[in-house]
Amino acid sequence: MFIEVLYPDGTTGKVRSSMMRRMSQMERIVAYKCSEGWVEVRRKKSGDYYRGPERRVIIPF
């Protein structure tokens, strides 16, 4: 099965579904197209930390 993908240079193409995971890990794919539209696969850099107030609630058991 082939899936339509968007490459980092802005071009589109089709890739075998078996190659999707490897190509996304190698950052060769920016997004892929599914039935509901484009899904972005880029990850945020790990150096960007949230600097706002803590909003998570700790619930004791």
Backbone hydrogen bonds, N-H to C=O, Kabsch-Sander energy under -0.5 kcal/mol:
donor,donor_aa,acceptor,acceptor_aa,energy
3,I,15,V,-2.9
5,V,13,G,-3.1
6,L,31,A,-2.8
7,Y,11,T,-3.0
10,G,7,Y,-2.2
13,G,5,V,-1.9
15,V,3,I,-2.3
17,S,1,M,-2.5
19,M,16,R,-1.6
20,M,16,R,-0.6
20,M,17,S,-0.7
23,M,19,M,-2.4
24,S,20,M,-2.4
25,Q,21,R,-2.2
26,M,22,R,-1.7
27,E,24,S,-1.0
28,R,23,M,-2.8
29,I,23,M,-0.6
30,V,6,L,-3.3
31,A,6,L,-1.2
32,Y,39,V,-2.0
33,K,4,E,-2.5
34,C,37,G,-3.1
37,G,34,C,-1.3
39,V,32,Y,-3.1
41,V,30,V,-2.8
42,R,30,V,-0.8
48,D,45,K,-1.3
49,Y,47,G,-0.9
59,I,57,V,-0.6
